[in-house]
């Protein structure tokens, strides 16, 4: 299968793949923006418990978290033009990129909504009460007290979300978008050096995820600098932390995690 | 082209036949991944010199790259490796006898292993250290205290994450189309290719995946209530 392995090809493929890095990052940035807006809109009815809208956003969350992104891509690509034709909108000439960003955006939106809701709810209720007691308006209490703390809580989840999104974009080639994975397949077919192309591809993804993770970790440290950091316990032979009470066991889990552990 | 509701049903029925393939990929990758993950997590928790660094590198690499690249690397790389070894060592086994689904099993197990190791590690770390100390003070060996005291509690703590991993692998199994395995996703493509009703076919596929996901969530919630029984408050 293919030509014999030659490590030199990995290095010559790297710059060729990096040419399409822009497309990959465009999908990531575009869908992140769409996703945060969608997530915020979906999280609001759930946080304020608005009757009908709350059910609707529940269905949205369940659907986008309950079906694979690959199926969603095809569903939107084939289905959306037909659906919108019924209301008189013609999307048949819209670029593929539009569908790709929209689908990834709505997919990310579902996870972003859970992230926003969980982070806001993780801020202690007493903080808001104290803000009111000090005479702040609801808007002031949110923007000065809740938001800065919620941001710090949300960053680790956000980091997972961005990295998962980056990895998910490797599926955009199925709709014919020439991003990095699509480019790698073309290079592989042309030169028959499949293994080398995919190693180069994996290295680029690894470098980007690593950079993103570091950047967001730095952001997290900056945003949570008001918290007293727990020193990691000295030299123990087994790395278990001591918890205050036995019953706090199940409640000490990172319940802010939305389940988007960065798969695919 | 108009929406054809009756074809959604036709596609739905035809897709049911591909469910066993999807489920077998999910079950194999989650099962093997859990074993790999547990070993990897223990290597890192016990800080065993060289092995724990290898384990960390494995987890970092897998979690930093898309699942599709793992599949493609295994699909193109493994046969080369096996054939080279077979020639060297004089095996009669050749890579052509590996079925396509075998590549999916191997690659997805490796992927799942890295994610599972984080799940297992978080679960074990959620257990209070006093539990382990108590177990040893009543005379249990390291292995006994792990098996009887730490693991059952870690499992209870890890269940929500475990369920998420299972769902992730269920959704990830759609990538098997890349190595020509006919799972639900590939079957949807095949069903639609005769009459170009892709939307209807993928709608049916989405409904099946949605149903399976909700089912897994329900089962996980049931098990969670069961294994978390010891930790419930109240008097009854």
Interface residues (C-beta under 8 A of the other chain):
Chain A: X1 X2 X5 X62 X63 X65 X66 X67 X68 X69 X70 X71 X72 X74 X75 X78 X79 X82 X163 X167 X168 X170 X171 X181 X188 X194 X195 X198 X199 X201 X202 X205 X206 X209 X210 X236 X237 X238 X239 X240 X241 X242 X243 X246 X247 X249 X250 X252 X253 X254 X257 X259 X261 X262 X263 X264
Chain B: X1 X2 X3 X45 X46 X47 X60 X61 X63 X64 X65 X66 X67 X68 X69 X72 X73 X76 X77 X79 X80 X115 X118 X122 X124 X125 X126 X127 X128 X129 X130 X132 X150 X153 X156 X157 X160 X161 X164 X165 X167 X168 X169 X170 X171 X172 X174 X175 X185 X188 X198 X199 X202 X203 X205 X206 X209 X210 X213 X214 X228 X231 X233
